């Protein structure tokens, strides 16, 4: 066969083969586009923006910052384009990693085209062209921006600002940063206040609530106004406040943990065993303890006006700090600076003005004060008797943790059934408090109600009271001296049941009005008798037989 014929045949075969391959590729290409949901491979653009400059220097220095400064509206468009390109790139990458066409004869060509599309989809492209004044194209640069490059303009808007705009922005940023830091510190304070509010009602160890209130007061005094006054985000005062807040948080946590640790002990088998033993022994003393507990609870009802309210500590005018509620002490009067000074000089007069304002009920109040003197004296004696009982129980109280007796001895014995006579019950006092309008100046003083001062108060009330149904000359005061005289006169023996301290050393004896005060009886020797606590409790307010 002639050579020319052979060559012609080969050419025909190549042409036919190429035609067949092109047809197969088009079929594969069309099928894959359909599968991917694309109309063509021009789904992403090669060049996304064009810029013309007028010098070689401008061409070399042109960058993305200059482009977006001059075309700020293009930034939003660029975000959408790069987002779409990323979506396409992800779809195509996933297709290449997992598809059923890998065995197809034209797959490699298809894969090459797809990879080209993926490369184009990796960036937002800006084409910068240097065109001379004569209209000649003298050079081109392609600026490629990734998703990261686009995002940096959102993270740092200052990149696209002029000098004046940048200075204003920086000041606003500093102000916002300071505001955020202040609120971060406010939230730290609020976290402590929330914790204190949640746990305050659970505290039972003597003094715990007062300690907590004092710590919260310190927290308010040292943080709220200080945070508001700091104007520099890098001020050293932030660290001082931070350490102080951490200290307060630590101290409050200690108080709560101490109470919880003792509560855990009270829920333990060890304490239940002690309580079970003591309950058997306590059977003969239970009524006595209940009686003393009743007396303790009734003491506060024998005074003048009780001023008890929930006080919200919150001096933050912007309400950034949550309130903390505490109950102020009973018998506390909040007064002006003038009244405070006068009350310091004439305490008894101002006790009457603030806590005994109603003259119409002076007779009732005077009777209560007389009774108060008697009750306080009885409780002092009862306290000694209870201490004697505790000593008798020591042999049954073993292995009690030291921290329980150190921190909650009164509560421990109270849970065993012993009456608890808190020293604060035996020391009653009226309090005058003054706080300046700004809250910076705070002063207070107390007027303790000892037996002597109660006697003076009774005399002062009697002098102000002129009603005929109350004759002060007929009434002697129930002093300790008079109490002891009546007991000795009656040989420390109950005039009803005959029981005495000679037979029962821990017997609680009380002085009874034969004709009750409420029925006109006076506090004079002939109207007084010695009764044991049981008989006095049974007699109550009745006339003696």
C-alpha positions as CSV (number, residue, x, y, z in Angstrom):
1,X,0.0,0.0,0.0
2,X,1.4,3.4,-0.9
3,X,2.8,5.5,1.9
4,X,0.5,8.4,1.2
5,X,-2.5,6.1,1.5
6,X,-1.3,4.8,4.8
7,X,-0.8,8.4,6.1
8,X,-4.2,9.4,4.9
9,X,-5.8,6.4,6.7
10,X,-4.0,7.3,9.9
11,X,-5.1,10.9,9.7
12,X,-8.6,9.8,9.2
13,X,-8.4,7.5,12.2
14,X,-7.0,10.3,14.4
15,X,-9.7,12.7,13.3
16,X,-12.4,10.2,13.8
17,X,-11.0,9.2,17.2
18,X,-10.7,12.8,18.3
19,X,-14.2,13.5,17.2
20,X,-15.5,10.4,19.1
21,X,-13.6,11.5,22.2
22,X,-14.9,15.1,22.0
23,X,-18.4,13.7,21.7
24,X,-17.8,11.5,24.7
25,X,-16.4,14.4,26.7
26,X,-19.3,16.6,25.8
27,X,-21.7,13.9,26.9
28,X,-19.8,13.4,30.2
29,X,-19.4,17.1,30.7
30,X,-23.2,17.7,30.2
31,X,-24.1,14.9,32.5
32,X,-21.9,16.1,35.3
33,X,-23.1,19.7,35.0
34,X,-26.7,18.4,35.2
35,X,-25.8,16.3,38.3
36,X,-24.1,19.2,40.0
37,X,-26.9,21.6,39.0
38,X,-24.7,24.0,37.1
39,X,-25.5,25.5,33.7
40,X,-21.9,25.7,32.6
41,X,-18.3,25.8,34.0
42,X,-18.5,29.6,33.9
43,X,-20.2,29.6,37.2
44,X,-17.3,31.5,38.8
45,X,-15.7,34.4,37.2
46,X,-11.9,34.6,36.6
47,X,-11.8,38.3,37.1
48,X,-14.2,39.9,39.5
49,X,-13.3,43.6,39.2
50,X,-11.2,45.8,36.8
51,X,-9.2,48.9,37.7
52,X,-7.3,51.2,35.3
53,X,-4.3,53.2,36.6
54,X,-2.3,55.9,34.8
55,X,1.3,55.1,35.8
56,X,3.8,52.3,36.4
57,X,4.2,53.4,40.0
58,X,0.5,53.3,40.6
59,X,0.3,49.8,39.1
60,X,3.0,48.5,41.4
61,X,1.6,50.1,44.6
62,X,-2.0,49.4,44.0
63,X,-3.5,47.0,46.6
64,X,-6.8,45.8,48.0
65,X,-7.0,48.5,50.7
66,X,-6.8,51.2,48.0
67,X,-9.3,49.4,45.9
68,X,-11.9,49.2,48.7
69,X,-11.2,52.7,49.9
70,X,-12.1,54.0,46.5
71,X,-14.9,51.5,46.0
72,X,-16.5,50.9,49.4
73,X,-19.7,49.7,47.9
74,X,-17.7,46.8,46.3
75,X,-16.9,45.3,49.7
76,X,-20.4,43.9,50.1
77,X,-20.3,42.6,46.6
78,X,-16.9,41.0,47.1
79,X,-18.2,39.2,50.3
80,X,-21.1,37.7,48.3
81,X,-18.8,36.7,45.4
82,X,-16.2,35.0,47.6
83,X,-19.0,33.3,49.6
84,X,-20.5,31.9,46.3
85,X,-17.0,30.9,45.1
86,X,-16.4,29.0,48.3
87,X,-19.7,27.2,48.0
88,X,-18.9,26.2,44.4
89,X,-15.3,25.1,45.4
90,X,-16.7,22.9,48.2
91,X,-19.3,21.3,45.9
92,X,-16.6,20.5,43.2
93,X,-14.0,19.3,45.8
94,X,-16.6,16.9,47.2
95,X,-17.5,15.7,43.7
96,X,-13.8,14.9,42.9
97,X,-13.4,13.0,46.1
98,X,-16.4,10.8,45.6
99,X,-18.1,10.1,42.2
100,X,-19.0,7.3,39.9
101,X,-17.2,8.7,36.8
102,X,-13.6,8.0,37.7
103,X,-13.5,5.0,35.3
104,X,-14.7,7.1,32.3
105,X,-12.2,7.5,29.5
106,X,-12.6,11.3,29.5
107,X,-12.6,11.7,33.3
108,X,-9.1,13.1,33.6
109,X,-9.9,15.9,31.2
110,X,-13.0,16.6,33.1
111,X,-11.1,16.6,36.4
112,X,-8.5,19.0,35.0
113,X,-11.3,21.5,34.0
114,X,-12.9,21.1,37.4
115,X,-9.6,21.8,39.2
116,X,-9.2,24.9,37.1
117,X,-12.6,26.1,38.2
118,X,-11.7,25.3,41.8
119,X,-8.5,27.4,41.5
120,X,-10.6,30.3,40.1
121,X,-13.0,29.9,43.0
122,X,-10.3,30.3,45.6
123,X,-10.1,34.0,45.4
124,X,-11.7,37.3,44.6
125,X,-9.6,38.7,41.7
126,X,-9.0,42.3,40.9
127,X,-7.3,43.0,37.5
128,X,-5.3,46.2,37.7
129,X,-4.2,47.5,34.2
130,X,-1.8,50.3,33.4
131,X,-3.2,52.2,30.3
132,X,-1.1,55.1,29.0
133,X,-2.6,58.4,28.0
134,X,-2.3,57.2,24.4
135,X,-4.5,54.3,25.2
136,X,-1.8,51.6,25.2
137,X,-1.9,48.7,27.6
138,X,1.5,48.8,29.3
139,X,1.1,46.3,32.1
140,X,-1.3,44.2,34.2
141,X,-1.4,42.9,37.8
142,X,-3.9,40.5,39.4
143,X,-4.7,41.0,43.1
144,X,-6.0,37.8,44.6
145,X,-8.1,38.0,47.8
146,X,-9.0,35.0,49.9
147,X,-11.9,34.8,52.3
148,X,-9.5,35.7,55.1
149,X,-8.4,38.8,53.2
150,X,-12.0,39.9,52.8
151,X,-12.9,39.2,56.4
152,X,-10.1,41.4,57.7
153,X,-12.0,44.5,56.6
154,X,-14.9,43.5,58.9
155,X,-12.6,42.7,61.8
156,X,-10.7,46.0,61.4
157,X,-12.9,48.7,59.8
158,X,-10.1,51.2,60.4
159,X,-8.3,49.9,57.4
160,X,-10.7,51.7,55.1
161,X,-10.9,55.0,57.0
162,X,-9.4,58.4,56.5
163,X,-7.4,60.1,59.2
164,X,-10.3,62.1,60.7
165,X,-12.7,59.2,60.5
166,X,-10.0,56.9,62.0
167,X,-9.4,59.2,65.0
168,X,-13.2,59.3,65.7
169,X,-13.5,55.6,65.3
170,X,-10.5,54.9,67.6
171,X,-12.1,57.1,70.3
172,X,-15.4,55.3,70.0
173,X,-13.6,52.0,70.2
174,X,-11.8,53.1,73.3
175,X,-15.0,54.2,74.9
176,X,-16.7,50.9,73.9
177,X,-13.8,48.9,75.3
178,X,-13.9,50.8,78.6
179,X,-17.7,50.3,78.7
180,X,-17.3,46.6,78.1
181,X,-14.6,46.3,80.8
182,X,-16.8,48.2,83.3
183,X,-19.7,45.9,82.6
184,X,-17.5,42.9,82.9
185,X,-16.5,44.1,86.4
186,X,-20.2,44.9,87.2
187,X,-21.1,41.3,86.2
188,X,-18.4,40.0,88.6
189,X,-19.9,42.0,91.4
190,X,-23.4,40.9,90.4
191,X,-22.3,37.3,90.5
192,X,-21.2,37.7,94.1
193,X,-24.4,39.5,95.0
194,X,-26.6,36.8,93.4
195,X,-24.6,34.2,95.3
196,X,-25.0,36.1,98.6
197,X,-28.8,36.6,98.0
198,X,-29.2,32.9,97.2
199,X,-27.4,31.7,100.3
200,X,-28.2,34.4,102.9
201,X,-31.3,32.7,104.0
202,X,-29.4,29.4,104.5
203,X,-26.9,30.9,107.0
204,X,-27.5,29.8,110.6
205,X,-24.2,30.2,112.5
206,X,-24.3,33.1,114.8
207,X,-22.9,36.2,113.2
208,X,-22.8,34.7,109.7
209,X,-25.5,37.0,108.3
210,X,-23.9,40.1,109.8
211,X,-20.5,39.1,108.4
212,X,-22.1,38.6,105.0
213,X,-23.9,41.9,105.1
214,X,-20.7,43.7,106.1
215,X,-18.8,42.1,103.2
216,X,-21.5,43.1,100.7
217,X,-21.4,46.7,102.1
218,X,-17.6,46.7,101.5
219,X,-18.2,45.4,98.0
220,X,-20.6,48.2,97.2
221,X,-18.4,50.9,98.8
222,X,-15.2,49.8,97.1
223,X,-16.5,48.8,93.6
224,X,-19.6,50.5,92.3
225,X,-18.5,54.1,92.3
226,X,-14.8,53.2,91.6
227,X,-15.7,51.2,88.5
228,X,-17.7,54.1,87.2
229,X,-14.9,56.7,87.8
230,X,-12.1,54.9,86.0
231,X,-11.6,56.5,82.6
232,X,-8.5,54.5,81.3
233,X,-8.9,50.9,80.2
234,X,-5.2,50.3,81.2
235,X,-5.5,51.9,84.6
236,X,-3.8,50.1,87.5
237,X,-7.0,50.6,89.5
238,X,-8.6,47.7,87.6
239,X,-6.2,45.2,89.1
240,X,-6.8,46.7,92.6
241,X,-10.5,46.3,92.2
242,X,-10.1,42.8,90.8
243,X,-8.1,41.7,93.8
244,X,-10.6,43.2,96.2
245,X,-13.6,41.6,94.4
246,X,-11.7,38.2,94.5
247,X,-11.0,38.7,98.2
248,X,-14.7,39.4,99.0
249,X,-15.8,36.5,96.9
250,X,-13.4,34.2,98.8
251,X,-14.6,35.4,102.2
252,X,-18.3,35.0,101.3
253,X,-17.6,31.5,100.0
254,X,-15.8,30.7,103.3
255,X,-18.9,31.8,105.3
256,X,-21.3,29.7,103.1
257,X,-19.0,26.7,103.2
258,X,-18.6,26.9,106.9
259,X,-22.4,26.8,107.4
260,X,-22.7,24.0,104.9
261,X,-20.0,21.9,106.5
262,X,-21.8,22.1,109.9
263,X,-25.2,21.4,108.2
264,X,-23.6,18.3,106.7
265,X,-22.5,17.2,110.2
266,X,-26.0,17.7,111.5
267,X,-27.3,15.4,108.8
268,X,-24.7,12.7,109.6
269,X,-25.2,9.4,111.5
270,X,-22.8,10.5,114.2
271,X,-24.9,13.5,115.2
272,X,-28.2,11.4,114.9
273,X,-26.7,9.0,117.4
274,X,-25.8,11.7,119.9
275,X,-29.3,13.3,119.4
276,X,-31.0,10.0,120.0
277,X,-29.1,9.4,123.2
278,X,-29.8,13.0,124.5
279,X,-33.5,12.8,123.5
280,X,-34.0,10.0,126.0
281,X,-32.2,11.9,128.7
282,X,-33.9,15.2,127.8
283,X,-37.4,13.9,128.5
284,X,-37.5,15.4,132.0
285,X,-36.1,18.7,130.8
286,X,-38.0,19.2,127.5
287,X,-40.8,21.1,129.1
288,X,-38.3,23.5,130.8
289,X,-36.5,24.1,127.6
290,X,-39.7,24.8,125.7
291,X,-40.7,27.2,128.5
292,X,-37.4,29.2,128.3
293,X,-37.6,29.2,124.5
294,X,-41.1,30.8,124.7
295,X,-39.7,33.5,127.0
296,X,-36.8,34.2,124.6
297,X,-39.2,34.6,121.7
298,X,-41.5,36.9,123.7
299,X,-38.8,39.3,124.8
300,X,-38.9,41.4,121.6
301,X,-42.6,42.0,122.1
302,X,-41.9,43.9,125.3
303,X,-40.4,47.0,123.7
304,X,-41.5,50.1,121.8
305,X,-41.8,50.4,118.1
306,X,-39.9,47.8,116.2
307,X,-38.4,49.2,113.0
308,X,-37.8,46.1,110.8
309,X,-37.7,46.4,107.0
310,X,-35.8,45.0,104.0
311,X,-33.2,47.4,103.0
312,X,-31.9,47.4,99.4
313,X,-28.3,48.4,99.1
314,X,-27.9,49.9,95.6
315,X,-26.4,53.3,95.0
316,X,-25.7,52.7,91.3
317,X,-27.7,55.4,89.4
318,X,-27.4,53.4,86.2
319,X,-28.8,50.2,87.7
320,X,-25.8,48.2,86.5
321,X,-25.6,46.5,89.9
322,X,-28.3,44.2,91.1
323,X,-29.7,44.9,94.6
324,X,-28.8,43.1,97.7
325,X,-31.5,42.9,100.4
326,X,-30.8,42.8,104.1
327,X,-33.0,43.2,107.2
328,X,-31.8,46.1,109.3
329,X,-31.6,45.7,113.1
330,X,-34.8,46.1,115.1
331,X,-35.2,49.2,117.1
332,X,-33.1,51.3,114.7
333,X,-34.0,54.9,113.8
334,X,-32.6,56.6,110.7
335,X,-32.4,60.3,111.6
336,X,-31.0,63.6,110.3
337,X,-27.7,65.0,111.3
338,X,-29.3,67.5,113.7
339,X,-31.5,64.8,115.4
340,X,-28.5,62.5,115.6
341,X,-26.4,65.2,117.5
342,X,-29.3,65.9,119.8
343,X,-29.9,62.2,120.5
344,X,-26.2,61.7,121.4
345,X,-26.6,64.4,124.1
346,X,-30.1,63.3,125.4
347,X,-30.4,59.6,124.4
348,X,-33.3,58.7,126.7
349,X,-35.5,61.6,125.5
350,X,-34.9,60.6,121.8
351,X,-35.6,56.9,122.6
352,X,-39.0,58.0,123.8
353,X,-39.6,60.3,120.8
354,X,-38.7,57.7,118.2
355,X,-39.8,54.4,119.8
356,X,-42.5,55.4,122.2
357,X,-44.4,58.1,120.2
358,X,-48.0,57.2,121.4
359,X,-48.8,58.5,124.9
360,X,-52.1,56.7,124.9
361,X,-50.4,53.3,125.3
362,X,-47.8,54.3,127.9
363,X,-49.6,52.3,130.7
364,X,-49.3,49.1,128.6
365,X,-45.7,49.9,127.6
366,X,-44.7,50.7,131.2
367,X,-46.2,47.3,132.3
368,X,-44.2,45.6,129.6
369,X,-41.0,47.3,130.7
370,X,-41.6,46.1,134.2
371,X,-42.2,42.6,132.9
372,X,-39.1,43.0,130.7
373,X,-36.9,43.5,133.8
374,X,-38.3,40.4,135.4
375,X,-37.9,38.3,132.2
376,X,-34.3,39.4,131.6
377,X,-33.5,38.4,135.2
378,X,-35.2,35.1,134.8
379,X,-33.3,34.4,131.6
380,X,-30.0,35.1,133.2
381,X,-30.7,32.6,135.9
382,X,-32.1,30.1,133.3
383,X,-28.9,30.5,131.3
384,X,-26.8,29.4,134.3
385,X,-29.1,26.4,134.8
386,X,-28.8,25.4,131.2
387,X,-25.0,25.6,131.4
388,X,-25.2,23.2,134.4
389,X,-27.3,20.8,132.3
390,X,-24.8,20.9,129.5
391,X,-22.0,19.9,131.9
392,X,-24.1,16.9,133.0
393,X,-24.4,15.8,129.3
394,X,-20.8,16.0,128.4
395,X,-20.2,12.2,129.0
396,X,-22.7,11.5,126.2
397,X,-21.4,14.0,123.7
398,X,-18.3,12.4,122.2
399,X,-16.3,12.9,119.1
400,X,-18.0,16.1,118.0
401,X,-15.8,17.9,115.5
402,X,-13.9,20.9,116.9
403,X,-15.2,23.2,114.1
404,X,-18.8,22.5,115.2
405,X,-18.3,23.5,118.8
406,X,-16.1,26.5,117.8
407,X,-18.5,27.9,115.2
408,X,-21.9,26.8,116.3
409,X,-21.9,25.6,119.9
410,X,-25.2,27.2,120.7
411,X,-26.8,25.7,117.6
412,X,-25.4,22.3,118.4
413,X,-27.1,22.3,121.9
414,X,-30.2,23.8,120.5
415,X,-30.6,20.9,118.0
416,X,-30.2,18.5,121.0
417,X,-33.2,20.2,122.6
418,X,-31.5,22.7,124.9
419,X,-33.1,26.2,125.1
420,X,-30.8,28.7,123.5
421,X,-30.5,32.0,125.3
422,X,-28.5,34.2,123.0
423,X,-26.5,37.0,124.7
424,X,-28.0,39.4,122.2
425,X,-31.5,38.7,123.7
426,X,-30.2,39.7,127.2
427,X,-28.6,42.9,125.9
428,X,-31.3,45.0,124.3
429,X,-30.4,48.3,122.6
430,X,-31.9,51.1,120.6
431,X,-29.9,52.4,117.7
432,X,-29.7,55.8,116.0
433,X,-28.2,56.0,112.6
434,X,-27.3,58.9,110.3
435,X,-26.3,58.6,106.6
436,X,-25.4,61.7,104.5
437,X,-27.3,62.3,101.3
438,X,-24.3,61.2,99.3
439,X,-23.9,58.1,101.4
440,X,-20.3,58.8,102.2
441,X,-20.8,59.8,105.9
442,X,-22.2,57.1,108.1
443,X,-22.6,57.3,111.8
444,X,-24.5,55.4,114.5
445,X,-24.7,55.0,118.2
446,X,-26.6,52.7,120.5
447,X,-28.5,53.1,123.8
448,X,-28.1,49.8,125.7
449,X,-31.1,48.9,127.8
450,X,-29.6,47.6,131.1
451,X,-31.7,47.2,134.2
452,X,-30.7,50.7,135.3
453,X,-31.6,52.3,132.0
454,X,-34.9,50.5,131.7
455,X,-35.8,51.8,135.2
456,X,-34.9,55.3,134.0
457,X,-37.0,54.8,130.9
458,X,-40.0,53.7,133.1
459,X,-39.7,56.8,135.3
460,X,-39.4,59.0,132.2
461,X,-42.6,57.5,130.7
462,X,-44.4,57.8,134.1
463,X,-43.5,61.4,134.3
464,X,-45.0,62.0,130.9
465,X,-48.2,60.0,131.7
466,X,-50.8,61.7,133.8
467,X,-53.8,59.4,133.5
468,X,-55.5,58.6,136.8
469,X,-55.7,54.9,136.3
470,X,-51.9,54.6,136.7
471,X,-50.5,55.5,140.1
472,X,-46.7,55.4,140.1
473,X,-46.4,55.9,143.9
474,X,-48.0,52.5,144.5
475,X,-45.6,50.7,142.3
476,X,-42.1,49.7,143.2
477,X,-39.7,48.6,140.5
478,X,-38.8,44.9,140.2
479,X,-35.1,45.2,140.9
480,X,-32.6,42.4,141.4
481,X,-32.5,43.4,145.0
482,X,-36.2,43.0,145.4
483,X,-36.2,39.7,143.6
484,X,-33.5,38.3,145.9
485,X,-35.3,39.6,148.9
486,X,-38.6,37.8,148.0
487,X,-36.8,34.5,147.2
488,X,-34.9,34.6,150.5
489,X,-38.1,35.5,152.4
490,X,-39.8,32.4,150.9
491,X,-36.7,30.2,151.6
492,X,-36.1,29.7,147.8
493,X,-39.2,27.5,147.8
494,X,-42.2,27.5,145.5
495,X,-45.3,28.8,147.4
496,X,-47.6,26.5,145.4
497,X,-45.9,23.1,145.0
498,X,-43.3,23.3,147.7
499,X,-40.3,22.4,145.5
500,X,-37.1,24.3,146.3
501,X,-33.5,24.6,145.3
502,X,-32.6,22.6,148.4
503,X,-34.2,19.6,146.8
504,X,-33.4,20.5,143.2
505,X,-30.3,22.7,142.8
506,X,-31.1,23.5,139.1
507,X,-34.6,24.6,139.9
508,X,-35.6,27.9,138.1
509,X,-37.5,30.2,140.6
510,X,-39.5,33.2,139.4
511,X,-41.2,36.1,141.1
512,X,-44.9,36.2,140.6
513,X,-47.4,39.0,141.1
514,X,-50.2,37.5,143.3
515,X,-52.6,40.0,141.8
516,X,-51.4,40.3,138.2
517,X,-50.2,43.7,137.0
518,X,-52.8,43.5,134.2
519,X,-55.5,43.4,136.9
520,X,-54.2,46.3,139.0
521,X,-51.5,44.5,141.0
522,X,-48.5,46.4,142.1
523,X,-44.9,45.5,142.4
524,X,-44.6,45.6,146.2
525,X,-43.4,43.0,148.6
526,X,-46.9,42.0,149.8
527,X,-48.0,41.3,146.2
528,X,-45.0,39.2,145.3
529,X,-44.3,35.5,145.9
530,X,-41.8,32.9,144.8
531,X,-43.0,30.2,142.3
532,X,-41.1,27.5,140.4
533,X,-41.2,27.9,136.6
534,X,-43.8,25.1,136.2
535,X,-46.2,26.7,138.7
536,X,-45.7,30.1,137.3
537,X,-46.3,28.8,133.8
538,X,-49.5,27.1,134.9
539,X,-50.7,30.2,136.8
540,X,-50.0,32.6,133.9
541,X,-52.2,35.7,134.2
542,X,-54.6,34.3,136.8
543,X,-55.3,35.5,140.3
544,X,-53.6,33.4,143.0
545,X,-55.9,31.2,145.1
